[in-house]
Amino acid sequence: MLLAARGRSNARIAAQTRMHVDTVRTWRGRFAASGLPALADRRRSGRPVSFTPLQVAEVKALACQLPAEAGAPLSRWSCPELAREVVARSIAGSISPSTVRRWLKDDAIKPWQYRSWIFVRDLDFQPKAARVLDLYARIFDGVPLGEDEYVISADEKTSIQARCRCHPTLAPGQARVMRVNHEYDRGGALAYLAAYDVHRAKVFGRCEPKTGIVPFMALGNQVMTTEPYASARRVFWIVDNGSSHRGKKAIDRLTTAFPNTVMVHTPVHASWTNQIEIFFSIVQRKVVTPNNFTDLTQVRDRLRAFEDRYNTTAQPFQWRFTSSDLDDLLALLDRHTPADRQEESSVSLAA
């Protein structure tokens, strides 16, 4: 209307306001017929709005609080619980869980979900992690690895149980998934130790009654007495800080037995930097779950057969997380570190 008062044509007003010329013509006609009141919204069909924007905001604010802060004996909110709490607080006289769910969906608020996190504990987190990541990129201490140098990722997967189901497993069929009986008899448990050649995608595994220094050194002997590792210039062993291979003593044991080995530890609470964990997740999904074995012998046979199958078909993992990505991540964590923990800041420690 202001543009029309300045004498501009409908076509020019439509171009300037990015509206259709018919819309401009309609509003000008209403104003000419009834004046300023005609510019207000007309009554609409359908049910009127039941909740005010303030009520919607209060419900979303409640969902963004921990239940304990609101005095509710809950660990996490659900939509039905939030609806009951809204009524109990007199935010609204009545409200359905579906309405709460629709409001939360608008802002992607999901109080029923959670993610865990941990502060960086290792004082040398950055250099230790960067050393591992550089080895994945075939670099050690800034120097590219040679053709006769290899990188092994090793660890243990503990307590693989043999659960013999009380009734036979039913194969999948049309519109029916595989069915596994819930009841089972226990047939014992074993530990699965594995060493993974990062760049050749080759796995060496062994089953032991339990983990420990002796089983881990047996794994080391299994790998290091095999070519090309036996005659290699250097073989880097990436391990976490488990009791079987922790600290300087583990480094000395492995180096004494095999002088061409170099043990590299991941930072504390950073087993995710060890690629063997990816292989163990594959074993869990493809071999162990659902757990249905008559005895431990069947578990051992299945694991050995899977190793053979994996070594003939696998490709190296496409590991894309580099030391540069690590620096960016630590810088991001540092910005979110509370002031009272700045002395433990990973970036400050790295500097």
C-alpha positions as CSV (number, residue, x, y, z in Angstrom):
1,M,0.0,0.0,0.0
2,L,2.9,2.3,0.7
3,L,4.4,1.7,-2.7
4,A,1.0,2.3,-4.3
5,A,0.7,5.6,-2.4
6,R,3.9,6.6,-4.1
7,G,2.2,6.2,-7.5
8,R,3.9,2.9,-8.6
9,S,2.1,0.5,-10.9
10,N,1.0,-3.0,-9.9
11,A,3.6,-4.5,-12.2
12,R,6.4,-2.5,-10.6
13,I,5.2,-3.2,-7.1
14,A,5.0,-7.0,-7.9
15,A,8.6,-6.9,-9.2
16,Q,9.9,-5.0,-6.2
17,T,8.2,-7.2,-3.6
18,R,8.6,-10.5,-5.5
19,M,4.9,-11.1,-5.5
20,H,2.5,-12.0,-8.2
21,V,0.8,-9.1,-9.8
22,D,-2.6,-10.6,-9.0
23,T,-1.7,-10.6,-5.3
24,V,-0.8,-6.9,-5.5
25,R,-4.1,-6.2,-7.3
26,T,-6.1,-8.1,-4.7
27,W,-4.6,-6.1,-1.7
28,R,-5.0,-2.8,-3.4
29,G,-8.7,-3.6,-4.2
30,R,-9.3,-4.6,-0.5
31,F,-7.7,-1.4,0.7
32,A,-9.7,0.7,-1.7
33,A,-12.9,-0.9,-0.7
34,S,-12.6,-1.0,3.2
35,G,-9.5,0.9,4.1
36,L,-6.8,-0.2,6.7
37,P,-9.0,-2.9,8.5
38,A,-9.2,-4.8,5.2
39,L,-5.5,-5.6,5.4
40,A,-6.0,-7.8,8.5
41,D,-6.2,-11.6,8.1
42,R,-9.7,-12.8,7.5
43,R,-11.3,-15.6,9.6
44,R,-9.9,-19.0,8.6
45,S,-11.6,-22.4,8.5
46,G,-10.6,-25.1,10.8
47,R,-10.0,-25.4,14.6
48,P,-8.3,-22.3,16.2
49,V,-4.8,-22.6,17.7
50,S,-5.0,-24.4,21.1
51,F,-1.5,-23.4,22.5
52,T,0.3,-20.1,22.5
53,P,3.9,-19.7,21.4
54,L,4.9,-19.1,25.0
55,Q,3.5,-22.6,26.0
56,V,5.4,-24.2,23.1
57,A,8.6,-22.5,24.2
58,E,8.1,-23.6,27.9
59,V,7.6,-27.2,26.8
60,K,10.8,-27.1,24.7
61,A,12.7,-25.5,27.6
62,L,11.5,-28.3,29.9
63,A,12.7,-30.9,27.5
64,C,16.1,-29.3,27.5
65,Q,16.4,-29.8,31.3
66,L,17.6,-32.9,33.0
67,P,14.7,-34.6,34.7
68,A,16.6,-34.5,38.0
69,E,16.7,-30.7,37.7
70,A,13.0,-30.6,37.3
71,G,12.5,-32.9,40.4
72,A,11.4,-35.9,38.3
73,P,12.7,-39.4,39.3
74,L,13.7,-40.2,35.8
75,S,17.0,-40.6,33.9
76,R,15.7,-39.3,30.6
77,W,12.5,-37.6,29.3
78,S,10.0,-39.4,27.0
79,C,7.2,-37.6,25.3
80,P,4.5,-39.1,27.5
81,E,6.5,-38.2,30.6
82,L,6.9,-34.6,29.3
83,A,3.2,-34.4,28.6
84,R,2.4,-35.4,32.2
85,E,5.0,-32.9,33.5
86,V,3.6,-30.1,31.4
87,V,0.1,-30.7,32.9
88,A,1.5,-31.1,36.5
89,R,3.3,-27.7,36.1
90,S,0.1,-26.1,34.8
91,I,1.9,-25.0,31.6
92,A,-1.2,-26.4,29.8
93,G,-4.5,-27.8,30.9
94,S,-4.0,-30.9,28.8
95,I,-1.7,-32.0,26.0
96,S,-1.0,-35.2,24.1
97,P,2.4,-36.9,23.8
98,S,2.1,-36.7,20.0
99,T,1.8,-32.9,20.2
100,V,4.9,-32.7,22.4
101,R,6.7,-35.0,19.9
102,R,5.7,-32.7,17.0
103,W,7.0,-29.6,18.8
104,L,10.3,-31.2,19.7
105,K,10.8,-32.5,16.2
106,D,10.6,-28.9,14.8
107,D,13.9,-28.2,16.7
108,A,15.4,-31.7,16.5
109,I,15.2,-32.0,20.3
110,K,15.6,-35.6,21.4
111,P,15.8,-35.8,25.2
112,W,15.4,-39.6,25.2
113,Q,18.7,-40.1,23.4
114,Y,22.2,-39.5,24.9
115,R,25.9,-39.7,23.9
116,S,28.8,-40.4,26.3
117,W,32.1,-38.5,26.4
118,I,35.3,-38.4,28.4
119,F,37.9,-35.8,29.1
120,V,41.3,-36.3,27.6
121,R,43.3,-38.1,30.3
122,D,46.6,-38.9,28.7
123,L,49.1,-36.0,29.2
124,D,50.7,-37.0,25.9
125,F,47.5,-37.6,24.0
126,Q,48.3,-35.6,20.9
127,P,51.8,-36.9,20.2
128,K,50.8,-40.5,20.9
129,A,47.7,-40.4,18.7
130,A,49.5,-38.5,15.9
131,R,52.2,-41.2,15.9
132,V,49.6,-43.9,15.4
133,L,47.8,-41.9,12.7
134,D,51.1,-41.2,10.9
135,L,51.9,-44.9,10.8
136,Y,48.6,-45.5,9.0
137,A,49.8,-43.0,6.5
138,R,53.1,-45.0,6.3
139,I,55.1,-42.3,8.1
140,F,57.2,-42.6,11.3
141,D,59.0,-39.7,12.9
142,G,58.4,-37.7,9.8
143,V,60.1,-40.3,7.5
144,P,58.1,-42.4,5.0
145,L,58.2,-46.2,5.7
146,G,60.2,-48.4,3.4
147,E,58.9,-51.4,1.4
148,D,60.3,-53.7,4.0
149,E,58.5,-52.1,6.9
150,Y,55.1,-53.1,8.2
151,V,52.4,-51.9,10.6
152,I,50.6,-54.4,12.7
153,S,47.5,-53.5,14.8
154,A,46.9,-56.0,17.7
155,D,44.6,-56.6,20.6
156,E,42.4,-59.1,22.4
157,K,38.6,-59.7,22.2
158,T,37.7,-61.2,25.6
159,S,34.9,-63.5,26.7
160,I,33.5,-65.0,23.5
161,Q,30.9,-67.3,24.8
162,A,29.6,-70.6,23.4
163,R,25.8,-70.5,23.8
164,C,24.1,-73.6,22.7
165,R,20.4,-72.7,22.0
166,C,17.9,-75.1,23.5
167,H,16.0,-75.3,20.2
168,P,17.4,-75.2,16.6
169,T,17.8,-71.9,14.9
170,L,15.2,-71.4,12.1
171,A,16.4,-70.1,8.8
172,P,14.9,-67.0,7.3
173,G,12.1,-67.3,4.8
174,Q,9.6,-65.3,2.9
175,A,8.5,-62.3,5.1
176,R,10.3,-63.9,8.0
177,V,13.7,-63.2,9.6
178,M,16.0,-65.8,11.1
179,R,14.7,-66.9,14.5
180,V,17.0,-67.8,17.4
181,N,15.7,-69.3,20.6
182,H,16.2,-67.1,23.6
183,E,17.1,-70.0,26.0
184,Y,20.6,-71.5,25.9
185,D,23.1,-73.6,27.7
186,R,26.5,-72.1,28.4
187,G,29.5,-73.9,26.9
188,G,32.3,-71.7,28.3
189,A,34.1,-68.7,27.0
190,L,37.5,-68.0,25.3
191,A,39.6,-65.0,24.3
192,Y,40.4,-64.2,20.7
193,L,43.7,-62.5,20.0
194,A,44.3,-61.0,16.6
195,A,47.0,-59.1,14.8
196,Y,46.0,-57.1,11.6
197,D,48.4,-55.9,9.0
198,V,47.1,-52.4,8.3
199,H,48.3,-52.0,4.8
200,R,48.0,-55.6,3.5
201,A,44.6,-56.4,5.2
202,K,45.9,-59.7,6.5
203,V,44.8,-61.1,9.9
204,F,46.6,-63.5,12.3
205,G,44.4,-64.8,15.1
206,R,44.5,-67.3,17.9
207,C,42.1,-68.5,20.5
208,E,43.2,-68.8,24.1
209,P,41.5,-69.7,27.4
210,K,42.2,-66.2,28.7
211,T,44.2,-63.1,28.0
212,G,47.6,-62.3,29.4
213,I,51.3,-61.8,28.7
214,V,51.9,-65.3,27.6
215,P,49.0,-65.5,25.1
216,F,50.0,-62.1,23.7
217,M,53.6,-63.1,23.2
218,A,52.4,-66.3,21.5
219,L,50.5,-64.1,19.1
220,G,53.7,-62.1,18.6
221,N,55.7,-65.3,17.9
222,Q,53.0,-66.4,15.4
223,V,53.3,-63.3,13.4
224,M,57.0,-62.6,13.7
225,T,58.1,-66.1,12.7
226,T,56.2,-65.6,9.4
227,E,57.5,-63.9,6.3
228,P,57.7,-61.1,5.4
229,Y,57.8,-60.0,9.0
230,A,60.6,-62.3,10.1
231,S,63.1,-60.7,7.8
232,A,61.5,-57.2,7.7
233,R,63.6,-54.1,8.6
234,R,61.0,-53.0,11.1
235,V,57.6,-54.1,12.2
236,F,55.5,-51.6,14.1
237,W,53.0,-53.1,16.6
238,I,50.2,-50.7,17.6
239,V,48.5,-51.8,20.8
240,D,46.4,-50.1,23.5
241,N,47.1,-50.0,27.2
242,G,45.7,-53.4,28.2
243,S,47.4,-55.3,30.9
244,S,48.9,-57.9,28.5
245,H,51.0,-55.2,26.7
246,R,51.2,-52.2,28.9
247,G,54.1,-49.9,29.4
248,K,57.9,-50.1,29.0
249,K,58.0,-53.7,30.2
250,A,55.8,-54.9,27.3
251,I,58.0,-53.0,24.8
252,D,61.2,-54.6,26.2
253,R,59.6,-58.1,26.1
254,L,58.6,-57.8,22.5
255,T,61.9,-56.1,21.4
256,T,64.0,-58.7,23.2
257,A,62.2,-61.6,21.5
258,F,62.1,-59.9,18.1
259,P,64.7,-57.0,17.7
260,N,63.0,-55.7,14.5
261,T,59.8,-54.8,16.3
262,V,58.7,-51.4,17.5
263,M,55.8,-51.3,19.9
264,V,53.6,-48.2,19.7
265,H,50.9,-47.5,22.3
266,T,47.7,-45.6,21.7
267,P,46.8,-42.9,24.2
268,V,44.8,-43.9,27.3
269,H,41.1,-44.2,26.5
270,A,41.8,-44.1,22.8
271,S,41.4,-47.6,21.6
272,W,39.3,-46.2,18.7
273,T,42.6,-45.2,17.1
274,N,43.6,-48.9,16.8
275,Q,42.3,-50.5,13.6
276,I,42.1,-53.9,15.1
277,E,38.9,-52.7,16.8
278,I,37.3,-52.4,13.4
279,F,38.1,-56.0,12.6
280,F,36.7,-57.1,16.0
281,S,33.5,-55.3,15.2
282,I,33.3,-57.3,12.0
283,V,33.9,-60.5,13.9
284,Q,31.1,-59.6,16.3
285,R,28.6,-58.9,13.6
286,K,29.5,-61.7,11.1
287,V,30.7,-64.5,13.3
288,V,29.6,-64.2,16.9
289,T,26.1,-62.6,16.7
290,P,23.7,-64.3,17.1
291,N,25.7,-66.5,19.5
292,N,24.7,-70.1,18.8
293,F,27.6,-72.6,19.2
294,T,27.5,-76.1,20.6
295,D,30.9,-75.8,22.3
296,L,34.1,-73.8,22.3
297,T,35.6,-76.1,19.6
298,Q,32.9,-74.9,17.2
299,V,33.7,-71.3,18.2
300,R,37.4,-71.8,17.4
301,D,36.7,-73.5,14.1
302,R,34.3,-70.7,13.0
303,L,36.9,-68.0,13.9
304,R,39.7,-69.8,12.0
305,A,37.5,-70.4,8.9
306,F,36.5,-66.7,9.0
307,E,40.1,-65.6,9.1
308,D,40.8,-67.7,5.9
309,R,37.7,-66.2,4.2
310,Y,38.7,-62.6,5.3
311,N,42.3,-62.9,4.2
312,T,41.1,-63.9,0.7
313,T,38.5,-61.2,0.2
314,A,39.4,-58.2,2.4
315,Q,40.8,-54.8,1.4
316,P,42.6,-52.4,3.7
317,F,40.3,-50.1,5.7
318,Q,39.9,-46.7,4.2
319,W,41.2,-44.8,7.2
320,R,40.8,-41.1,6.5
321,F,41.4,-39.6,10.0
322,T,44.8,-37.9,9.8
323,S,47.0,-36.1,12.3
324,S,45.7,-32.8,10.9
325,D,42.1,-33.9,11.6
326,L,43.3,-34.8,15.1
327,D,44.7,-31.3,15.7
328,D,41.4,-29.8,14.5
329,L,39.4,-32.1,16.8
330,L,41.6,-31.3,19.8
331,A,41.2,-27.5,19.1
332,L,37.4,-28.0,19.1
333,L,37.5,-29.9,22.4
334,D,39.7,-27.2,23.9
335,R,37.1,-24.6,23.1
336,H,34.5,-26.6,25.1
337,T,36.7,-27.5,28.0
338,P,35.5,-25.9,31.3
339,A,37.8,-23.3,32.8
340,D,38.5,-25.4,35.8
341,R,40.0,-28.1,33.6
342,Q,42.1,-25.9,31.3
343,E,45.2,-27.3,32.8
344,E,44.2,-30.7,31.2
345,S,43.5,-29.1,27.9
346,S,44.8,-31.3,25.1
347,V,45.9,-28.4,23.0
348,S,47.8,-26.8,25.8
349,L,49.5,-30.0,26.7
350,A,50.4,-30.6,23.1
351,A,51.9,-27.1,22.9
